[in-house]
């Protein structure tokens, strides 16, 4: 079969899927046994025609697909893919550029540098920041904290690249009690264990207490990293970043900001006060597949100290053709992968299709939807547990056991999909609004489903 016909076949399947998002249940229709039976079996002895493979894959996988791109998926902080970014991501696959060295794909390298400048401006970061395009916020933390580890040990007279961690001065990492688990795992991957963590208490919204941070900073010395948070994963609350930066200033500590989704508040004139002070950090981690609504996978690490970033990540080998012109960016010097897809194309397309105003409107619209969820559910008698400052709504229906039952009923209904979490020792419903597709009608339909599952009153007219 000709490739053009095959790609048209795939495009038709893709369009069919998108066009069913309004009517299909958000949950998957098939369980693991049915999917294994449809997709599994012995390894084929002979190959099949590409069009037959694609058709069989679509038929077998379709019942196991979750409507994640739908405007009624609220289970995690997951955005959809804006059309231009999805299309560019498809092109990135076809172009098959290895975004490791400039010489392998100049366009892939240049587009990442263009996006670095655009993203730094949009997110209110220093214009000189370096950037690494990674799979998601997990690897963004690993990359940024590798730079932090390099620098704080270098400041203490230790070369971690040459001598490793054995015998190195111990590193203190000061974190909030409500930090995201990806921070801990990033530190673990970098050889910094749980015993190195100094945990600072947080308030009822999950915000780090600054006076406790000051006390922790004063209680020790030596190489220190402070991890702050822009957007707590349950409440959406922001650490007081400006005050944290004041506390860190002059101590020699490295300040890292987990801004997986909350850093995007900087793109909105109405919300950027929430991230005030974040520009004073040393490194940042965020996800483009959250609020920029770029397809998976797409995370970015930023570093205010490019020399430390490159020293921690960069690599050379005799067979590699490194760029000699400083304008030619070898991605392998910044991102901890040799071979990877050209993630920058989808980011570029999203930014061009939305523009500064479009990104701000997307963020603000999602937050308005979240506020409506909170207001309607509270009016109906549910307990809204957080101040809805961003896109997260934390809800409880009586006690944790009843809340679990409500969540299960909503998921089974299929009108929308949302998940649960533990908050202050008891289960709660967690609603995350991050998708460009979400409309007022999506919110109303979802509210009706939630209230019906909870046997509460109707949505206000």
DRENDO-1510 file (C-alpha; in Angstrom, 1 decimal, always signed):
<recs>
REC; n; res; u; v; w
REC; 1; UNK; +0.0; +0.0; +0.0 .
REC; 2; UNK; +1.3; +3.5; -0.8 .
REC; 3; UNK; +2.3; +5.6; +2.1 .
REC; 4; UNK; +0.1; +8.5; +1.1 .
REC; 5; UNK; -3.0; +6.2; +1.2 .
REC; 6; UNK; -1.9; +4.8; +4.5 .
REC; 7; UNK; -1.4; +8.2; +6.1 .
REC; 8; UNK; -4.8; +9.3; +4.8 .
REC; 9; UNK; -6.3; +6.2; +6.4 .
REC; 10; UNK; -4.7; +7.2; +9.7 .
REC; 11; UNK; -5.9; +10.8; +9.4 .
REC; 12; UNK; -9.5; +9.6; +8.8 .
REC; 13; UNK; -9.3; +7.4; +11.9 .
REC; 14; UNK; -7.9; +10.3; +13.9 .
REC; 15; UNK; -10.7; +12.6; +12.7 .
REC; 16; UNK; -13.3; +10.0; +13.5 .
REC; 17; UNK; -12.0; +9.7; +17.1 .
REC; 18; UNK; -12.0; +13.5; +17.7 .
REC; 19; UNK; -15.5; +13.8; +16.3 .
REC; 20; UNK; -16.9; +11.2; +18.7 .
REC; 21; UNK; -15.5; +13.0; +21.8 .
REC; 22; UNK; -18.8; +14.8; +22.4 .
REC; 23; UNK; -20.9; +11.6; +22.4 .
REC; 24; UNK; -18.6; +8.8; +23.6 .
REC; 25; UNK; -18.4; +7.8; +27.3 .
REC; 26; UNK; -15.2; +9.3; +28.8 .
REC; 27; UNK; -14.4; +6.0; +30.5 .
REC; 28; UNK; -13.0; +3.0; +28.6 .
REC; 29; UNK; -15.6; +0.4; +27.6 .
REC; 30; UNK; -13.4; -2.7; +27.8 .
REC; 31; UNK; -11.4; -4.3; +30.6 .
REC; 32; UNK; -8.0; -5.8; +30.6 .
REC; 33; UNK; -9.2; -9.3; +29.7 .
REC; 34; UNK; -11.1; -8.2; +26.6 .
REC; 35; UNK; -8.3; -5.9; +25.5 .
REC; 36; UNK; -5.7; -8.6; +25.9 .
REC; 37; UNK; -7.8; -11.0; +23.9 .
REC; 38; UNK; -8.2; -8.4; +21.1 .
REC; 39; UNK; -4.7; -7.2; +21.0 .
REC; 40; UNK; -2.7; -10.2; +22.2 .
REC; 41; UNK; -2.0; -13.7; +20.9 .
REC; 42; UNK; +1.2; -15.3; +19.5 .
REC; 43; UNK; +3.8; -13.2; +17.7 .
REC; 44; UNK; +2.8; -13.3; +14.0 .
REC; 45; UNK; +5.1; -15.5; +11.9 .
REC; 46; UNK; +4.5; -13.4; +8.8 .
REC; 47; UNK; +4.0; -9.7; +8.4 .
REC; 48; UNK; +0.7; -8.0; +7.5 .
REC; 49; UNK; -0.1; -5.2; +5.1 .
REC; 50; UNK; +0.2; -1.8; +6.9 .
REC; 51; UNK; -3.4; -0.8; +6.2 .
REC; 52; UNK; -4.6; -4.1; +7.7 .
REC; 53; UNK; -2.4; -3.6; +10.8 .
REC; 54; UNK; -3.8; -0.1; +11.3 .
REC; 55; UNK; -7.4; -1.1; +10.8 .
REC; 56; UNK; -6.9; -4.1; +13.2 .
REC; 57; UNK; -5.2; -1.8; +15.8 .
REC; 58; UNK; -8.1; +0.7; +15.6 .
REC; 59; UNK; -10.7; -1.9; +16.0 .
REC; 60; UNK; -9.0; -3.7; +18.9 .
REC; 61; UNK; -7.8; -0.6; +20.8 .
REC; 62; UNK; -11.0; +1.6; +20.4 .
REC; 63; UNK; -12.9; +0.0; +23.4 .
REC; 64; UNK; -9.9; +0.6; +25.6 .
REC; 65; UNK; -9.5; +4.3; +24.8 .
REC; 66; UNK; -10.2; +6.9; +27.5 .
REC; 67; UNK; -11.6; +10.2; +26.3 .
REC; 68; UNK; -8.7; +12.2; +27.7 .
REC; 69; UNK; -8.8; +14.8; +24.9 .
REC; 70; UNK; -12.5; +15.5; +25.8 .
REC; 71; UNK; -13.6; +18.7; +27.5 .
REC; 72; UNK; -15.2; +16.5; +30.2 .
REC; 73; UNK; -12.0; +14.8; +31.4 .
REC; 74; UNK; -11.1; +16.2; +34.8 .
REC; 75; UNK; -9.3; +13.2; +36.3 .
REC; 76; UNK; -5.8; +14.7; +36.4 .
REC; 77; UNK; -4.2; +17.9; +35.4 .
REC; 78; UNK; -4.2; +16.8; +31.7 .
REC; 79; UNK; -4.8; +19.1; +28.8 .
REC; 80; UNK; -5.9; +18.1; +25.4 .
REC; 81; UNK; -3.9; +18.8; +22.2 .
REC; 82; UNK; -4.8; +22.1; +20.4 .
REC; 83; UNK; -5.2; +21.2; +16.7 .
REC; 84; UNK; -2.1; +22.9; +15.4 .
REC; 85; UNK; +0.1; +21.1; +18.0 .
REC; 86; UNK; -1.5; +17.7; +17.2 .
REC; 87; UNK; -0.9; +18.3; +13.5 .
REC; 88; UNK; +2.7; +19.4; +14.2 .
REC; 89; UNK; +3.3; +16.4; +16.4 .
REC; 90; UNK; +2.2; +14.2; +13.5 .
REC; 91; UNK; +4.6; +16.0; +11.3 .
REC; 92; UNK; +7.4; +15.5; +13.8 .
REC; 93; UNK; +6.8; +11.7; +13.6 .
REC; 94; UNK; +6.8; +11.7; +9.8 .
REC; 95; UNK; +9.9; +14.0; +9.6 .
REC; 96; UNK; +11.6; +11.7; +12.1 .
REC; 97; UNK; +14.3; +14.1; +13.2 .
REC; 98; UNK; +16.6; +13.0; +16.0 .
REC; 99; UNK; +16.6; +16.1; +18.3 .
REC; 100; UNK; +20.0; +15.3; +19.7 .
REC; 101; UNK; +22.5; +17.2; +17.6 .
REC; 102; UNK; +22.1; +20.3; +15.4 .
REC; 103; UNK; +23.7; +18.4; +12.4 .
REC; 104; UNK; +21.0; +15.7; +12.6 .
REC; 105; UNK; +18.1; +18.2; +12.3 .
REC; 106; UNK; +18.8; +21.9; +12.2 .
REC; 107; UNK; +15.2; +22.9; +12.1 .
REC; 108; UNK; +14.4; +20.8; +15.2 .
REC; 109; UNK; +17.3; +22.6; +17.0 .
REC; 110; UNK; +16.4; +26.1; +15.9 .
REC; 111; UNK; +12.7; +25.7; +16.8 .
REC; 112; UNK; +13.6; +24.7; +20.4 .
REC; 113; UNK; +15.7; +27.8; +20.7 .
REC; 114; UNK; +12.9; +30.0; +19.4 .
REC; 115; UNK; +10.5; +28.4; +21.8 .
REC; 116; UNK; +12.9; +28.9; +24.7 .
REC; 117; UNK; +12.8; +32.6; +24.1 .
REC; 118; UNK; +9.0; +32.7; +23.7 .
REC; 119; UNK; +8.4; +30.5; +26.8 .
REC; 120; UNK; +10.7; +32.5; +29.0 .
REC; 121; UNK; +8.8; +35.7; +28.0 .
REC; 122; UNK; +5.4; +34.1; +28.4 .
REC; 123; UNK; +6.3; +32.6; +31.8 .
REC; 124; UNK; +8.0; +35.6; +33.2 .
REC; 125; UNK; +11.5; +34.0; +33.4 .
REC; 126; UNK; +14.9; +35.7; +33.0 .
REC; 127; UNK; +15.6; +36.0; +29.2 .
REC; 128; UNK; +18.9; +34.2; +29.5 .
REC; 129; UNK; +17.5; +30.9; +30.9 .
REC; 130; UNK; +18.6; +27.7; +29.3 .
REC; 131; UNK; +16.0; +25.1; +28.5 .
REC; 132; UNK; +15.7; +21.3; +28.2 .
REC; 133; UNK; +12.8; +19.7; +26.3 .
REC; 134; UNK; +12.0; +16.5; +28.2 .
REC; 135; UNK; +9.2; +14.0; +28.6 .
REC; 136; UNK; +7.3; +15.7; +31.4 .
REC; 137; UNK; +7.8; +17.4; +34.8 .
REC; 138; UNK; +9.4; +14.3; +36.3 .
REC; 139; UNK; +12.4; +14.6; +34.0 .
REC; 140; UNK; +12.3; +18.3; +34.1 .
REC; 141; UNK; +12.9; +18.0; +37.9 .
REC; 142; UNK; +15.7; +15.5; +37.3 .
REC; 143; UNK; +17.4; +17.9; +34.8 .
REC; 144; UNK; +17.0; +21.1; +36.8 .
REC; 145; UNK; +18.0; +19.4; +40.1 .
REC; 146; UNK; +21.0; +17.9; +38.4 .
REC; 147; UNK; +22.1; +21.4; +37.6 .
REC; 148; UNK; +21.4; +22.4; +41.2 .
REC; 149; UNK; +23.4; +19.4; +42.6 .
REC; 150; UNK; +26.3; +20.4; +40.4 .
REC; 151; UNK; +26.3; +24.0; +41.4 .
REC; 152; UNK; +25.8; +23.7; +45.2 .
REC; 153; UNK; +28.6; +21.0; +45.4 .
REC; 154; UNK; +30.9; +23.1; +43.2 .
REC; 155; UNK; +30.3; +26.1; +45.5 .
REC; 156; UNK; +31.5; +23.7; +48.3 .
REC; 157; UNK; +34.6; +22.8; +46.4 .
REC; 158; UNK; +33.4; +19.4; +45.1 .
REC; 159; UNK; +33.3; +18.3; +41.4 .
REC; 160; UNK; +30.5; +15.8; +41.2 .
REC; 161; UNK; +31.1; +15.1; +37.5 .
REC; 162; UNK; +34.6; +14.0; +38.3 .
REC; 163; UNK; +34.3; +12.5; +41.8 .
REC; 164; UNK; +30.7; +11.4; +42.1 .
REC; 165; UNK; +28.8; +11.6; +45.3 .
REC; 166; UNK; +30.8; +9.2; +47.5 .
REC; 167; UNK; +32.6; +11.4; +50.0 .
REC; 168; UNK; +30.9; +14.6; +48.8 .
REC; 169; UNK; +29.6; +17.2; +51.3 .
REC; 170; UNK; +26.0; +16.3; +52.2 .
REC; 171; UNK; +23.3; +18.2; +50.4 .
REC; 172; UNK; +20.3; +19.5; +52.4 .
REC; 173; UNK; +17.0; +19.7; +50.4 .
REC; 174; UNK; +14.3; +21.8; +52.0 .
REC; 175; UNK; +10.8; +20.9; +50.8 .
REC; 176; UNK; +7.2; +21.6; +51.7 .
REC; 177; UNK; +5.1; +18.9; +53.3 .
REC; 178; UNK; +2.7; +19.0; +50.4 .
REC; 179; UNK; +5.3; +18.8; +47.6 .
REC; 180; UNK; +4.6; +16.6; +44.6 .
REC; 181; UNK; +6.1; +13.1; +44.6 .
REC; 182; UNK; +8.0; +13.7; +41.4 .
REC; 183; UNK; +10.4; +16.0; +43.4 .
REC; 184; UNK; +11.3; +13.1; +45.8 .
REC; 185; UNK; +11.8; +10.7; +42.9 .
REC; 186; UNK; +14.0; +13.1; +41.0 .
REC; 187; UNK; +16.2; +13.5; +44.0 .
REC; 188; UNK; +16.3; +9.8; +44.5 .
REC; 189; UNK; +17.4; +9.3; +40.9 .
REC; 190; UNK; +20.1; +11.9; +41.5 .
REC; 191; UNK; +21.5; +10.0; +44.6 .
REC; 192; UNK; +19.9; +12.3; +47.2 .
REC; 193; UNK; +17.9; +10.1; +49.6 .
REC; 194; UNK; +15.0; +10.8; +51.9 .
REC; 195; UNK; +17.3; +11.4; +54.9 .
REC; 196; UNK; +18.6; +14.5; +53.2 .
REC; 197; UNK; +15.1; +16.1; +53.1 .
REC; 198; UNK; +14.1; +18.8; +55.6 .
REC; 199; UNK; +10.4; +19.0; +55.5 .
REC; 200; UNK; +8.8; +22.3; +56.2 .
REC; 201; UNK; +5.1; +22.4; +57.4 .
REC; 202; UNK; +2.4; +23.8; +55.2 .
REC; 203; UNK; -0.9; +25.6; +55.8 .
REC; 204; UNK; -4.4; +24.3; +55.3 .
REC; 205; UNK; -4.1; +24.9; +51.5 .
REC; 206; UNK; -0.7; +23.2; +51.2 .
REC; 207; UNK; +1.4; +26.4; +51.0 .
REC; 208; UNK; +4.9; +26.3; +52.6 .
REC; 209; UNK; +5.2; +28.3; +55.8 .
REC; 210; UNK; +7.9; +30.8; +55.3 .
REC; 211; UNK; +9.0; +31.3; +58.9 .
REC; 212; UNK; +9.5; +27.6; +59.2 .
REC; 213; UNK; +11.6; +27.8; +56.0 .
REC; 214; UNK; +13.7; +30.6; +57.5 .
REC; 215; UNK; +14.2; +28.5; +60.6 .
REC; 216; UNK; +15.2; +25.4; +58.6 .
REC; 217; UNK; +17.7; +27.5; +56.5 .
REC; 218; UNK; +19.3; +28.9; +59.7 .
REC; 219; UNK; +19.5; +25.5; +61.4 .
REC; 220; UNK; +22.1; +24.1; +59.0 .
REC; 221; UNK; +24.8; +25.0; +56.5 .
REC; 222; UNK; +26.6; +23.6; +53.5 .
REC; 223; UNK; +25.1; +22.7; +50.1 .
REC; 224; UNK; +21.4; +23.5; +50.1 .
REC; 225; UNK; +18.5; +23.2; +47.7 .
REC; 226; UNK; +15.1; +24.7; +48.4 .
REC; 227; UNK; +12.1; +23.3; +46.4 .
REC; 228; UNK; +9.1; +25.6; +46.2 .
REC; 229; UNK; +5.8; +24.9; +44.5 .
REC; 230; UNK; +3.6; +26.9; +42.0 .
REC; 231; UNK; +0.3; +25.0; +42.1 .
REC; 232; UNK; -0.3; +22.3; +44.7 .
REC; 233; UNK; -1.6; +19.3; +42.9 .
REC; 234; UNK; -4.8; +19.0; +45.0 .
REC; 235; UNK; -5.7; +22.6; +45.9 .
REC; 236; UNK; -3.9; +24.6; +43.2 .
REC; 237; UNK; -2.4; +26.8; +46.0 .
REC; 238; UNK; +0.9; +28.6; +45.4 .
REC; 239; UNK; +3.7; +28.8; +47.9 .
REC; 240; UNK; +4.5; +32.5; +48.7 .
REC; 241; UNK; +7.3; +32.5; +46.2 .
REC; 242; UNK; +8.4; +36.1; +46.7 .
REC; 243; UNK; +8.8; +35.6; +50.4 .
REC; 244; UNK; +10.6; +32.3; +49.8 .
REC; 245; UNK; +13.0; +34.0; +47.5 .
REC; 246; UNK; +13.6; +36.7; +50.2 .
REC; 247; UNK; +14.4; +33.9; +52.7 .
REC; 248; UNK; +16.7; +32.1; +50.3 .
REC; 249; UNK; +18.5; +35.2; +49.1 .
REC; 250; UNK; +22.0; +35.5; +50.5 .
REC; 251; UNK; +22.1; +32.0; +51.9 .
REC; 252; UNK; +23.9; +30.4; +48.9 .
REC; 253; UNK; +21.0; +27.9; +48.6 .
REC; 254; UNK; +19.6; +27.0; +45.1 .
REC; 255; UNK; +15.9; +27.8; +44.7 .
REC; 256; UNK; +13.9; +25.4; +42.4 .
REC; 257; UNK; +10.3; +25.9; +41.5 .
REC; 258; UNK; +7.9; +23.0; +40.7 .
REC; 259; UNK; +5.6; +24.7; +38.2 .
REC; 260; UNK; +4.1; +21.7; +36.4 .
REC; 261; UNK; +0.9; +23.5; +35.7 .
REC; 262; UNK; +0.8; +26.5; +38.1 .
REC; 263; UNK; +3.7; +28.3; +36.3 .
REC; 264; UNK; +1.3; +28.9; +33.4 .
REC; 265; UNK; -0.6; +31.4; +35.6 .
REC; 266; UNK; +2.2; +33.8; +34.6 .
REC; 267; UNK; +0.7; +33.9; +31.1 .
REC; 268; UNK; -2.4; +35.6; +32.4 .
REC; 269; UNK; -2.5; +39.2; +33.5 .
REC; 270; UNK; -5.3; +38.3; +35.9 .
REC; 271; UNK; -3.4; +35.5; +37.5 .
REC; 272; UNK; +0.3; +36.3; +37.3 .
REC; 273; UNK; +0.3; +37.8; +40.8 .
REC; 274; UNK; +0.1; +34.1; +42.0 .
REC; 275; UNK; +3.6; +33.5; +40.7 .
REC; 276; UNK; +5.2; +36.7; +41.9 .
REC; 277; UNK; +8.8; +36.0; +42.9 .
REC; 278; UNK; +9.2; +32.9; +40.7 .
REC; 279; UNK; +11.4; +34.9; +38.4 .
REC; 280; UNK; +14.0; +35.0; +41.2 .
REC; 281; UNK; +14.5; +31.2; +41.3 .
REC; 282; UNK; +17.5; +29.3; +39.9 .
REC; 283; UNK; +15.5; +26.7; +38.1 .
REC; 284; UNK; +12.0; +25.7; +37.1 .
REC; 285; UNK; +10.1; +22.7; +35.9 .
REC; 286; UNK; +6.9; +22.7; +33.9 .
REC; 287; UNK; +4.7; +20.7; +31.5 .
REC; 288; UNK; +3.6; +21.8; +28.1 .
REC; 289; UNK; +1.2; +18.9; +27.8 .
REC; 290; UNK; -0.7; +20.5; +30.7 .
REC; 291; UNK; -1.8; +24.1; +30.1 .
REC; 292; UNK; -0.2; +24.7; +26.7 .
REC; 293; UNK; -2.3; +21.7; +25.6 .
REC; 294; UNK; +0.5; +20.1; +23.6 .
REC; 295; UNK; +0.3; +16.3; +22.9 .
REC; 296; UNK; +2.3; +13.9; +25.1 .
REC; 297; UNK; +5.2; +14.0; +25.8 .
REC; 298; UNK; +6.3; +17.5; +26.5 .
REC; 299; UNK; +8.0; +18.9; +29.6 .
REC; 300; UNK; +10.5; +21.7; +29.9 .
REC; 301; UNK; +13.2; +22.4; +32.5 .
REC; 302; UNK; +14.6; +26.0; +32.7 .
REC; 303; UNK; +17.8; +27.0; +34.4 .
REC; 304; UNK; +19.0; +30.6; +35.3 .
REC; 305; UNK; +22.6; +29.3; +35.2 .
REC; 306; UNK; +23.3; +27.8; +31.8 .
REC; 307; UNK; +26.9; +27.0; +32.7 .
REC; 308; UNK; +25.7; +24.8; +35.6 .
REC; 309; UNK; +23.0; +23.2; +33.4 .
REC; 310; UNK; +25.4; +22.3; +30.6 .
REC; 311; UNK; +28.1; +21.1; +33.0 .
REC; 312; UNK; +25.6; +18.7; +34.6 .
REC; 313; UNK; +24.0; +17.4; +31.4 .
REC; 314; UNK; +26.4; +18.0; +28.5 .
REC; 315; UNK; +28.3; +15.2; +26.8 .
REC; 316; UNK; +31.0; +14.8; +24.1 .
REC; 317; UNK; +32.3; +11.8; +22.1 .
REC; 318; UNK; +34.7; +11.5; +19.3 .
REC; 319; UNK; +32.1; +10.3; +16.8 .
REC; 320; UNK; +29.6; +13.0; +17.6 .
REC; 321; UNK; +29.6; +16.0; +15.2 .
REC; 322; UNK; +29.2; +18.9; +17.6 .
REC; 323; UNK; +28.2; +22.3; +16.4 .
REC; 324; UNK; +31.1; +24.8; +16.1 .
REC; 325; UNK; +28.9; +27.9; +15.5 .
REC; 326; UNK; +27.5; +29.1; +18.9 .
REC; 327; UNK; +24.2; +29.8; +17.2 .
REC; 328; UNK; +23.8; +26.1; +16.4 .
REC; 329; UNK; +22.3; +24.4; +19.5 .
REC; 330; UNK; +23.2; +20.8; +20.2 .
REC; 331; UNK; +20.2; +19.6; +22.2 .
REC; 332; UNK; +22.2; +16.8; +23.8 .
REC; 333; UNK; +24.1; +19.3; +25.9 .
REC; 334; UNK; +20.9; +20.4; +27.7 .
REC; 335; UNK; +18.5; +17.4; +27.7 .
REC; 336; UNK; +19.5; +14.0; +29.3 .
REC; 337; UNK; +18.7; +12.0; +26.2 .
REC; 338; UNK; +20.8; +11.2; +23.1 .
REC; 339; UNK; +18.0; +10.1; +20.8 .
REC; 340; UNK; +14.6; +11.6; +21.1 .
REC; 341; UNK; +11.7; +13.0; +19.1 .
REC; 342; UNK; +11.7; +16.6; +18.1 .
REC; 343; UNK; +9.3; +17.8; +20.8 .
REC; 344; UNK; +9.8; +21.5; +19.9 .
REC; 345; UNK; +7.7; +21.4; +16.8 .
REC; 346; UNK; +4.4; +20.8; +18.7 .
REC; 347; UNK; +5.3; +23.5; +21.3 .
REC; 348; UNK; +6.1; +25.9; +18.5 .
REC; 349; UNK; +2.8; +25.2; +16.7 .
REC; 350; UNK; +0.8; +25.6; +20.0 .
REC; 351; UNK; +2.4; +28.9; +20.7 .
REC; 352; UNK; +1.9; +30.2; +17.2 .
REC; 353; UNK; -1.7; +29.1; +17.0 .
REC; 354; UNK; -2.7; +30.5; +20.4 .
REC; 355; UNK; -0.4; +33.5; +20.7 .
REC; 356; UNK; +0.1; +35.3; +24.0 .
REC; 357; UNK; -3.6; +36.3; +24.2 .
REC; 358; UNK; -4.8; +32.8; +23.4 .
REC; 359; UNK; -2.7; +31.2; +26.1 .
REC; 360; UNK; -3.9; +33.7; +28.7 .
REC; 361; UNK; -7.5; +33.1; +27.6 .
REC; 362; UNK; -7.1; +29.4; +27.8 .
REC; 363; UNK; -5.8; +29.5; +31.3 .
REC; 364; UNK; -8.4; +32.0; +32.5 .
REC; 365; UNK; -11.2; +30.1; +31.0 .
REC; 366; UNK; -10.2; +26.9; +32.7 .
REC; 367; UNK; -10.0; +28.7; +36.0 .
REC; 368; UNK; -13.4; +30.2; +35.5 .
REC; 369; UNK; -14.8; +26.7; +34.9 .
REC; 370; UNK; -13.2; +25.5; +38.1 .
REC; 371; UNK; -14.7; +28.3; +40.0 .
REC; 372; UNK; -18.1; +27.4; +38.6 .
REC; 373; UNK; -17.7; +23.8; +39.7 .
REC; 374; UNK; -16.8; +25.0; +43.2 .
REC; 375; UNK; -19.7; +27.4; +43.5 .
REC; 376; UNK; -22.3; +25.0; +42.1 .
REC; 377; UNK; -21.2; +22.1; +44.2 .
REC; 378; UNK; -21.0; +24.2; +47.4 .
REC; 379; UNK; -24.5; +25.6; +46.8 .
REC; 380; UNK; -25.8; +22.1; +46.3 .
REC; 381; UNK; -24.5; +21.1; +49.7 .
REC; 382; UNK; -21.1; +19.5; +49.0 .
REC; 383; UNK; -18.1; +20.6; +51.0 .
REC; 384; UNK; -15.5; +22.4; +48.9 .
REC; 385; UNK; -12.3; +22.0; +50.8 .
REC; 386; UNK; -10.0; +24.5; +49.0 .
REC; 387; UNK; -9.9; +28.1; +47.9 .
REC; 388; UNK; -10.4; +27.7; +44.2 .
REC; 389; UNK; -7.5; +30.0; +43.1 .
REC; 390; UNK; -6.7; +28.2; +39.9 .
REC; 391; UNK; -8.0; +25.1; +38.1 .
REC; 392; UNK; -8.3; +22.6; +41.0 .
REC; 393; UNK; -11.4; +21.9; +43.0 .
REC; 394; UNK; -11.3; +19.6; +46.0 .
REC; 395; UNK; -14.7; +18.3; +47.2 .
REC; 396; UNK; -16.1; +16.0; +49.8 .
REC; 397; UNK; -19.7; +14.6; +50.1 .
REC; 398; UNK; -20.2; +14.0; +53.7 .
REC; 399; UNK; -17.4; +11.7; +54.6 .
REC; 400; UNK; -14.6; +9.9; +52.7 .
REC; 401; UNK; -16.6; +6.7; +52.2 .
REC; 402; UNK; -19.5; +8.4; +50.6 .
REC; 403; UNK; -17.2; +10.5; +48.5 .
REC; 404; UNK; -15.6; +7.3; +47.1 .
REC; 405; UNK; -19.0; +6.0; +46.2 .
REC; 406; UNK; -19.9; +9.3; +44.4 .
REC; 407; UNK; -16.6; +9.2; +42.4 .
REC; 408; UNK; -17.2; +5.6; +41.4 .
REC; 409; UNK; -20.7; +6.4; +40.3 .
REC; 410; UNK; -19.6; +9.4; +38.2 .
REC; 411; UNK; -16.9; +7.3; +36.5 .
REC; 412; UNK; -19.3; +4.5; +35.7 .
REC; 413; UNK; -21.8; +7.0; +34.3 .
REC; 414; UNK; -19.3; +8.1; +31.7 .
REC; 415; UNK; -20.5; +11.7; +31.2 .
REC; 416; UNK; -17.3; +12.9; +32.7 .
REC; 417; UNK; -14.3; +11.4; +34.4 .
REC; 418; UNK; -12.7; +12.7; +37.6 .
REC; 419; UNK; -10.6; +11.1; +40.4 .
REC; 420; UNK; -10.1; +11.1; +44.1 .
REC; 421; UNK; -7.3; +11.9; +46.5 .
REC; 422; UNK; -6.5; +11.9; +50.2 .
REC; 423; UNK; -6.7; +15.3; +51.9 .
REC; 424; UNK; -6.2; +15.8; +55.6 .
REC; 425; UNK; -6.6; +12.1; +56.3 .
REC; 426; UNK; -9.9; +11.5; +54.4 .
REC; 427; UNK; -10.9; +10.8; +50.8 .
REC; 428; UNK; -11.9; +13.7; +48.6 .
REC; 429; UNK; -13.0; +14.2; +45.0 .
REC; 430; UNK; -10.5; +16.1; +42.8 .
REC; 431; UNK; -11.6; +18.0; +39.7 .
REC; 432; UNK; -8.9; +19.4; +37.4 .
REC; 433; UNK; -9.8; +21.7; +34.5 .
REC; 434; UNK; -7.0; +22.0; +32.0 .
REC; 435; UNK; -8.4; +21.3; +28.5 .
REC; 436; UNK; -8.9; +23.9; +25.8 .
REC; 437; UNK; -12.1; +21.9; +24.7 .
REC; 438; UNK; -14.0; +22.4; +27.9 .
REC; 439; UNK; -17.1; +24.5; +27.4 .
REC; 440; UNK; -19.8; +25.9; +29.6 .
REC; 441; UNK; -22.0; +23.0; +28.4 .
REC; 442; UNK; -19.4; +20.5; +29.4 .
REC; 443; UNK; -19.3; +21.9; +32.9 .
REC; 444; UNK; -23.1; +21.9; +33.1 .
REC; 445; UNK; -23.4; +18.3; +31.9 .
REC; 446; UNK; -20.7; +17.2; +34.3 .
REC; 447; UNK; -22.2; +19.0; +37.2 .
REC; 448; UNK; -25.5; +17.3; +36.6 .
REC; 449; UNK; -23.8; +13.9; +36.5 .
REC; 450; UNK; -21.9; +14.6; +39.8 .
REC; 451; UNK; -25.0; +15.9; +41.6 .
REC; 452; UNK; -27.1; +13.0; +40.4 .
REC; 453; UNK; -24.4; +10.6; +41.6 .
REC; 454; UNK; -24.4; +12.4; +45.0 .
REC; 455; UNK; -28.2; +12.6; +45.0 .
REC; 456; UNK; -28.0; +16.4; +45.5 .
REC; 457; UNK; -30.0; +19.2; +43.9 .
REC; 458; UNK; -29.9; +20.3; +40.3 .
REC; 459; UNK; -27.6; +22.8; +38.7 .
REC; 460; UNK; -28.8; +26.4; +38.9 .
REC; 461; UNK; -30.6; +27.6; +35.8 .
</recs>
